[in-house]
């Protein structure tokens, strides 16, 4: 999800025809902040647009992923000049029009700015994403097809996460599709201390497809759908209400949250560059698809490091294949849990699972099932026992005293009390120092 953006466009820019921007806008990148664009209208007023967070990721961070290091390499056979050619506006309009998309892909100066960013400063990141797309696009397309959604939605993760499976935004949105916690749980993704299925490419893709399908049932317009994906349906409904019921993204534009106003233009630009990268001299990284994988299911806890040590496989590979296990711990005791690995490793896991579960268990299984209370040191114990004996004796003496006393009732006589307690009047007089027969109600007297 995109974090808060400072973006405010002129009403003339927002409400004019999409292929003919009537307002004269000058756009330049802010040299002091590489994550912003400065927009200047014909009257000299400046406004700012921030790029989606994924457009600010450092390329080195992306290339440091296990997937990148293991399966992506520069294409030495691609000899394009590393420069971005400039085309007339009409060329961009025509290219966008030619794309076989269900969704509208209109052109304007804001879209152009995002295209320039992708094909210029981010061209090497696009090279990475073109290579990584070979891993992820088939998964995205299968999920979108399952819900009969436009396939161009497969490029949403380009602007959401830059195709980084473990991406976490500044507001906590996570994974390729950048699910927030509440939405993830609403759509059946498990998130707890050990598991975060927002990081699972397959499960999160199907959850995202279902969410997008539900949003389309509400809004019936794909531009509004992806805007709602960014800021939530409640904010879109508010914008529609403030725009007197208008349901055109570009007409409700002024009423949208700031971070959402650049979202649809960024999505259009992502579709453009993922289709027309050759025209901008961008060489995709070469990808070697990983070997086929298999899964084993465990019903007790196991650490990925235990598996790697016993099977002699790469723990980084296991992490890459099982990104939803956030602390390398597979919580099989909580629920049967699948572990993805190479087929040969899966067979060996079955044969060696006892050795795997027992390998350095004291180190990796640190949660204790039972604990013993430590004995008190001897000298403290003796003192404590003496105090307890003294206390018990005092309580017994007090209880004994209390047991030999009665409270005089109203109207009681010494004879009545003696009869009730199996004694004599003379004995009561002797025990309590009573002369005569006078006793006062409420007073305690000894009877034994």
CORLINMO-V795701 format. One record per run of one state. SS is the DSSP state (2 for helix, 1 for strand, 0 for the rest). FROM is the first residue (numbers start at 1). TO is the last residue. If there is no record, write none. Layout:
[[SS	FROM	TO] [SS	FROM	TO]]
//
This chain:
[[0	1	10] [2	11	15] [0	16	25] [1	26	29] [0	30	35] [1	36	40] [0	41	45] [1	46	50] [0	51	52] [2	53	56] [0	57	58] [2	59	63] [0	64	65] [2	66	71] [1	72	73] [0	74	88] [2	89	98] [0	99	108] [2	109	119] [0	120	122] [2	123	146] [0	147	150] [2	151	161] [0	162	167] [1	168	168] [0	169	173] [1	174	174] [0	175	178] [1	179	179] [0	180	180] [2	181	186] [0	187	190] [1	191	191] [0	192	194] [1	195	196] [2	197	199] [0	200	200] [2	201	219] [0	220	221] [2	222	231] [0	232	232] [2	233	242] [0	243	248] [2	249	255] [0	256	257] [2	258	260] [0	261	262] [2	263	275] [0	276	277] [2	278	280] [0	281	285] [1	286	287] [0	288	292] [1	293	298] [0	299	301] [1	302	303] [2	304	311] [0	312	314] [2	315	321] [0	322	324] [1	325	325] [0	326	328] [1	329	330] [0	331	336] [1	337	342] [2	343	358] [0	359	360] [2	361	364] [0	365	377] [2	378	403] [0	404	404] [1	405	407] [0	408	413] [2	414	420] [0	421	424] [2	425	432] [0	433	443] [1	444	446] [0	447	448]]
//
